[in-house]
Amino acid sequence: MSVWQEKKIYVAQCLEVDVASQGETEEEALSNLQEALELHFEDPVATVLPEIKKVQAEVGAA
């Protein structure tokens, strides 16, 4: 993990997964980074449900 100051903000970055966040203090930047990492590793939620359709098919031997 790396933390540095850019002008009036602190930036915290997790180098292993390339996730970063910022805050007005070093502690806030680290807290925001923790939240960003939790969101990064959270299981995705499906936004589109699969559509199931009934179809009619004939099976025959050739």
N, CA and C of each residue as an Amber inpcrd file, in Angstrom:
protein
   186
   0.8510000  -1.1580000   0.0000000   0.0000000   0.0000000   0.0000000
   0.9020000   1.2290000   0.0000000   0.4130000   2.2580000  -0.6610000
   1.1610000   3.4990000  -0.7550000   0.2260000   4.6640000  -0.4490000
   0.7060000   5.6310000   0.3330000  -0.0760000   6.8280000   0.6630000
   0.8070000   8.0390000   0.4010000   0.2510000   9.0270000  -0.3070000
   0.9960000  10.2510000  -0.5620000   0.0390000  11.4320000  -0.6140000
   0.6080000  12.6240000  -0.5380000  -0.1950000  13.8430000  -0.5540000
  -0.0210000  14.5500000  -1.8890000  -1.1490000  14.9530000  -2.4660000
  -1.1630000  15.7610000  -3.6860000  -1.9360000  17.0340000  -3.3770000
  -1.2180000  18.1340000  -3.3020000  -1.7950000  19.4260000  -2.9370000
  -2.5540000  19.2980000  -1.6240000  -3.8940000  19.3890000  -1.6280000
  -4.6580000  19.3810000  -0.3770000  -5.3230000  18.0440000  -0.0740000
  -5.0280000  17.0040000  -0.8500000  -5.6490000  15.7020000  -0.5970000
  -4.5830000  14.6230000  -0.4110000  -4.9860000  13.5710000   0.2840000
  -4.1420000  12.3950000   0.4320000  -4.6840000  11.3040000  -0.4770000
  -3.7860000  10.5590000  -1.0870000  -4.1550000   9.4510000  -1.9630000
  -3.6090000   8.1710000  -1.3410000  -4.4700000   7.1570000  -1.2490000
  -4.0620000   5.8410000  -0.7590000  -4.3010000   4.8480000  -1.8860000
  -3.2980000   4.0210000  -2.1690000  -3.4060000   3.0720000  -3.2740000
  -2.9360000   1.6970000  -2.8200000  -3.7260000   0.6820000  -3.1560000
  -3.3360000  -0.7090000  -2.9440000  -2.6720000  -1.1710000  -4.2340000
  -1.3830000  -1.3640000  -4.2040000  -0.6170000  -1.6670000  -5.4100000
  -0.8950000  -3.0640000  -5.9500000  -1.2700000  -3.9950000  -5.0870000
  -1.4950000  -5.3750000  -5.5220000  -2.6830000  -5.5040000  -6.4660000
  -3.7220000  -4.6810000  -6.2770000  -4.9160000  -4.7850000  -7.1300000
  -5.2150000  -3.4810000  -7.8640000  -4.3330000  -2.5000000  -7.7710000
  -4.4750000  -1.2160000  -8.4590000  -5.8130000  -0.5470000  -8.1700000
  -6.1300000  -0.4320000  -6.8780000  -7.3190000   0.2900000  -6.4210000
  -6.8160000   1.4590000  -5.5840000  -7.4070000   2.6370000  -5.7980000
  -6.9750000   3.8200000  -5.0630000  -8.1800000   4.6190000  -4.6030000
  -7.9570000   5.4650000  -3.5870000  -8.9910000   6.3710000  -3.1090000
  -8.2980000   7.5910000  -2.5260000  -9.0880000   8.5660000  -2.1120000
  -8.5050000   9.7960000  -1.5910000  -9.3050000  10.3080000  -0.4060000
  -8.7270000  11.2630000   0.3100000  -9.4010000  11.8870000   1.4350000
  -8.6860000  13.1580000   1.8380000  -9.3340000  13.9190000   2.7100000
  -8.7370000  15.1770000   3.1720000  -7.6220000  14.9440000   4.1810000
  -7.6280000  13.7680000   4.8320000  -6.5620000  13.3870000   5.7570000
  -6.0440000  12.0130000   5.3440000  -4.8900000  11.6440000   5.8840000
  -4.3430000  10.3180000   5.5870000  -5.2880000   9.2250000   6.0940000
  -5.8450000   9.4350000   7.2860000  -6.7650000   8.4550000   7.8620000
  -8.0190000   8.3030000   7.0020000  -8.5500000   9.4140000   6.4950000
  -9.7400000   9.3610000   5.6390000  -9.4270000   8.6530000   4.3180000
  -8.2640000   8.9090000   3.7660000  -7.8710000   8.2460000   2.5210000
  -7.7690000   6.7400000   2.7290000  -7.2040000   6.3140000   3.8620000
  -7.0940000   4.8860000   4.1570000  -8.4640000   4.2560000   4.3840000
  -9.3380000   4.9650000   5.0700000 -10.7000000   4.4680000   5.2950000
 -11.4470000   4.3430000   3.9720000 -11.3030000   5.3390000   3.1170000
 -11.9460000   5.2980000   1.8000000 -11.3630000   4.1780000   0.9350000
 -10.0700000   3.9230000   1.0760000  -9.4500000   2.8250000   0.3420000
 -10.0090000   1.4880000   0.8140000 -10.2060000   1.3480000   2.1200000
 -10.7880000   0.1130000   2.6580000 -12.1610000  -0.1330000   2.0430000
 -12.9860000   0.9170000   1.9800000 -14.3210000   0.7910000   1.3810000
 -14.2180000   0.4460000  -0.1110000 -13.2970000   1.0870000  -0.8080000
 -13.1230000   0.8200000  -2.2400000 -12.6950000  -0.6310000  -2.4760000
 -11.8340000  -1.1570000  -1.6070000 -11.4060000  -2.5500000  -1.7430000
 -12.5570000  -3.5150000  -1.4730000 -13.3840000  -3.1960000  -0.4790000
 -14.5490000  -4.0400000  -0.1940000 -15.4910000  -4.0710000  -1.3950000
 -15.7140000  -2.9280000  -2.0100000 -16.5740000  -2.8740000  -3.1960000
 -15.9320000  -3.6070000  -4.3750000 -14.6220000  -3.4860000  -4.5080000
 -13.9080000  -4.1380000  -5.6100000 -14.0570000  -5.6610000  -5.5460000
 -14.0110000  -6.2160000  -4.3270000 -14.0620000  -7.6650000  -4.1670000
 -15.4630000  -8.1970000  -3.8890000 -16.4560000  -7.3200000  -3.8470000
 -17.8330000  -7.7320000  -3.6070000 -18.3600000  -8.5190000  -4.8110000
 -19.1920000  -9.5210000  -4.5300000 -19.8020000 -10.2850000  -5.6180000
 -20.6850000  -9.3660000  -6.4520000 -20.5940000  -9.4680000  -7.7720000
 -21.4280000  -8.6130000  -8.6280000 -22.9040000  -8.9910000  -8.5100000
 -23.7530000  -8.0050000  -8.6740000 -25.1960000  -8.2060000  -8.6430000
 -25.7000000  -8.1380000 -10.0800000 -26.4770000  -9.1350000 -10.4740000
 -27.0140000  -9.1540000 -11.8400000 -28.0020000  -8.0100000 -12.0160000
 -27.8290000  -7.2520000 -13.0710000 -28.7540000  -6.1520000 -13.3480000
 -29.7650000  -6.5340000 -14.4170000 -29.4870000  -7.6160000 -15.1210000
 -30.4040000  -8.0990000 -16.1550000 -30.7100000  -9.5600000 -15.8470000
 -31.9770000  -9.8600000 -15.6870000 -32.3650000 -11.2330000 -15.4060000
 -32.4700000 -12.0190000 -16.7040000 -32.1280000 -13.2970000 -16.6710000
 -32.2480000 -14.0990000 -17.8900000 -33.7100000 -14.2610000 -18.2880000
 -33.9450000 -14.3230000 -19.5770000 -35.3030000 -14.4970000 -20.0960000
 -35.4810000 -15.9560000 -20.5040000 -36.5260000 -16.5750000 -19.9920000
 -36.8050000 -17.9740000 -20.3140000 -38.0090000 -18.0150000 -21.2360000
 -37.8330000 -18.6740000 -22.3710000 -38.9140000 -18.7900000 -23.3520000
 -39.2020000 -20.2600000 -23.6070000 -40.4710000 -20.5700000 -23.8400000
 -40.8480000 -21.9150000 -24.2460000 -40.8190000 -21.9580000 -25.7640000
 -40.1940000 -22.9960000 -26.2930000 -40.1460000 -23.1740000 -27.7380000
 -40.6550000 -24.5710000 -28.0730000 -41.2020000 -24.6940000 -29.2510000
 -41.6970000 -25.9850000 -29.6990000 -40.7110000 -26.5310000 -30.7240000
 -40.3290000 -27.7940000 -30.5480000 -39.3630000 -28.4020000 -31.4610000
 -39.8140000 -29.8050000 -31.8210000 -39.4990000 -30.1980000 -33.0310000
 -39.7840000 -31.5610000 -33.4800000 -38.4670000 -32.3000000 -33.6100000
 -38.4500000 -33.5210000 -33.1080000 -37.2460000 -34.3340000 -33.1810000
 -37.5380000 -35.5100000 -34.0960000 -36.6950000 -35.7160000 -35.0670000
 -36.8960000 -36.8210000 -36.0000000 -35.5800000 -37.4700000 -36.3590000
 -35.6500000 -38.6700000 -36.8670000 -34.4460000 -39.3810000 -37.2950000
 -34.2540000 -39.1830000 -38.7900000 -33.0210000 -39.0220000 -39.1980000
 -32.7260000 -38.8190000 -40.6150000 -32.3460000 -40.0960000 -41.2990000
